């Protein structure tokens, strides 16, 4: 009884899904032309994201493979470097359905790209390679649910393989490579955190999915689902005809793809749209061109039109406009209409452009302007917009930056010359790069970029007896363990006799993500001295830093008579920024209540995730006008085992040093607000003024 619903959910017909037209189109375009670059599906929970993706595999044409090849080589052109090869000049052939391989969130690097069986290599002298999910997905679909929760290094490996069409496994002096061409589909709920803009750019198309608000449509969704659960086979049978027709149409469009012409006028229009929307790099232009050609083939056309470009742009550009973690993906439809409706940007203008035919006949002197849509560089040719853990994403906006509008801050910091008014004095309440903050000691939390930790990757710091299957051997330690027993083991030749008990694995040290819990003073003393703008800018800067370092964040505020958990611990810094913008101020300063609320949040989070260490960031001037000093001491004692930083917001010529005293009680560090920026806020202001 428990197995049947799981099996049924994977077989729900693609054509039976109600609505979700943009999602269906994006998946179909990738089925027609895998060069489109995959699909990232963003949406709230319970919107049939996974159901639609799992139904896609049934629509793909069957795959001819070399029998016994674990890497699904095509008999018509087997991979000469296949680890299971060579397959000969005329290998036999068998046909199987296209596969859907699923990558779970908790998968390891070995599970994704494959691994060498090192125990057999060391004990039996056999080089055995165990393929991973990239090999299983070759010539099919690779589905990553909750891709935003996948570790960054796995996402990098995944997207590199998708762009190159090849998987490289290089470790322990052995190199293995195999073909890995697949349709990459990822789903995510933005409430649980965003992908970095660099990774977003590597997905070809993106679709936003929301539940319908139409009662009739919602009722039809429930009606079909109940019918499916009552009789999965009968329900699938009733939709078999439409499924077969759709699969046939996809196969026909694939065959028609080479015949579709991309005129030079259409190509210039694509370039004009991408440039007008300010996307970084050239990957957007390439993906839009591939998607437009696929759409033309899908509708049965032989030439790319303005409507094909429109559909491609609507799917390929929105997520590429998001340069800042606080930005939401989007596209101005009216601006798109204006760009596509006007004449082509041709140096020889057409006197009577026709928007339905992409501006009329091409006047380019090149007799054959059509690019080769079957060759040339793939999406990987476009450079990433930024790199490295500390190269924060920026934003390009005409709106004025500030505490409540961080869209312009990081970009202005990175390139102040891009700001609209060169004479405007740089503002210190914009987000800026902050000084490094970390939890002392060595943790064991989830991979990130903040504090030192034992991780599955990083530099080798020692060795130990394996706790399970050996995946990262420490060869020197293994040889050292085996060496004293060679004589009693009867060694006679040059080889070393190694037993399973000699094996040692490497202990690696990298970085972990932490829980950064902000405790913000929103009392009247902060607002009265006009400091709240600078405080919000500081917290936004720290949120941006937490985003880049892959932390979870939480927000506690205190004002009036008590404290409030404004944002429970989450991976979504966007939610934190939204709460901060709407933060009310005023009233007394119940500092002790804020600390007690923070201690309770940390306690609960430790029960949920014991390995994630907390970093407490208290933003206050230290003036506790509600409660007694004893109350503050008792509340601080509850946080004695939590790493803490107090951002001192006290200003004026006379300073009481209350925040410094609070930091001492918490056993942490006090940082003046103006010194929170990397290099100091004065240096930052001076740098911005010089650039302006």
Beta strands, then each sheet from edge to edge (+ up, - down):
strand 1: 39-43
strand 2: 63-65
strand 3: 94-96
strand 4: 100-103
strand 5: 115-116
strand 6: 129-130
strand 7: 141-144
strand 8: 166-171
strand 9: 174-179
strand 10: 183-188
strand 11: 205-209
strand 12: 447-455
strand 13: 459-465
strand 14: 504-512
strand 15: 515-521
strand 16: 552-559
strand 17: 562-570
strand 18: 614-620
strand 19: 643-648
strand 20: 669-672
sheet 1: 4+ 7+ 10+ 1+ 11+
sheet 2: 2+ 3-
sheet 3: 5+ 6-
sheet 4: 8+ 9-
sheet 5: 12+ 14- 13+
sheet 6: 17+ 16- 15- 18- 19- 20-
end
